[in-house]
C-alpha cells in the first residue's frame, strides 16, 4: 500500500513539474511575442517618419520652385 501511495506521490510531483515547465514556456513565449511586436511597431514607425519626411521635402520643393508665367493664350484687355 505504501509503495502505491509513493507511486501516486511521484506521479503528482511529476505532473506539477510538467505544469510548471509549461507555464514557464508560455511566459517566455509571451515575452518573445511582445518583444517582436514592439520591434515591428518601432520599425514601422521609423519607416513612416522617414517616408513622411521625404514626402514633405518633395512637396515643399515643388511649392517653392514654382515660376509664375503668363499663359500664351492670355490677351490683355485694353
C-alpha positions as CSV (number, residue, x, y, z in Angstrom):
1,X,0.0,0.0,0.0
2,X,2.8,2.4,0.8
3,X,4.5,1.7,-2.5
4,X,1.3,2.5,-4.2
5,X,0.9,5.9,-2.4
6,X,4.6,6.7,-3.1
7,X,4.0,6.0,-6.8
8,X,1.0,8.3,-6.7
9,X,3.0,11.0,-5.0
10,X,5.7,10.7,-7.6
11,X,3.2,11.0,-10.4
12,X,1.7,14.1,-8.7
13,X,5.1,15.6,-8.4
14,X,5.9,14.8,-12.0
15,X,2.6,16.4,-13.1
16,X,3.3,19.5,-11.1
17,X,6.8,19.8,-12.5
18,X,5.4,19.4,-16.1
19,X,2.7,22.0,-15.4
20,X,5.4,24.4,-14.0
21,X,7.6,23.9,-17.1
22,X,4.6,24.5,-19.4
23,X,3.7,27.8,-17.6
24,X,7.3,28.9,-17.8
25,X,7.3,28.2,-21.5
26,X,4.1,30.1,-22.0
27,X,5.6,33.1,-20.2
28,X,8.7,33.0,-22.3
29,X,6.6,32.8,-25.5
30,X,4.5,35.8,-24.3
31,X,7.6,37.8,-23.7
32,X,9.1,36.9,-27.0
33,X,5.9,37.8,-28.9
34,X,5.7,41.1,-27.0
35,X,9.3,41.9,-28.0
36,X,8.7,41.0,-31.6
37,X,5.6,43.2,-31.7
38,X,7.4,46.1,-30.1
39,X,10.3,45.8,-32.6
40,X,7.9,45.6,-35.5
41,X,6.0,48.7,-34.3
42,X,9.3,50.5,-33.9
43,X,10.4,49.6,-37.4
44,X,7.1,50.6,-38.9
45,X,7.1,53.9,-37.1
46,X,10.6,54.7,-38.1
47,X,9.8,53.9,-41.7
48,X,6.6,56.0,-41.6
49,X,8.6,59.0,-40.3
50,X,11.3,58.6,-42.9
51,X,8.7,58.4,-45.7
52,X,6.7,61.4,-44.3
53,X,9.9,63.5,-44.1
54,X,10.8,62.6,-47.7
55,X,7.4,63.4,-49.0
56,X,7.3,66.7,-47.1
57,X,10.7,67.7,-48.7
58,X,9.4,66.8,-52.2
59,X,6.2,68.7,-51.6
60,X,8.0,71.8,-50.3
61,X,10.5,71.8,-53.1
62,X,7.6,71.6,-55.6
63,X,5.8,74.5,-54.0
64,X,8.9,76.7,-53.6
65,X,10.2,76.1,-57.1
66,X,7.1,77.5,-58.9
67,X,8.0,80.1,-61.6
68,X,5.0,82.3,-62.4
69,X,4.4,82.6,-66.2
70,X,1.7,84.2,-68.3
71,X,-0.3,81.7,-70.2
72,X,0.3,82.0,-74.0
73,X,-3.5,82.4,-74.7
74,X,-3.8,85.3,-72.3
75,X,-5.0,88.5,-74.0
76,X,-4.7,91.7,-72.2
77,X,-7.9,93.7,-72.5
78,X,-7.4,97.5,-73.1
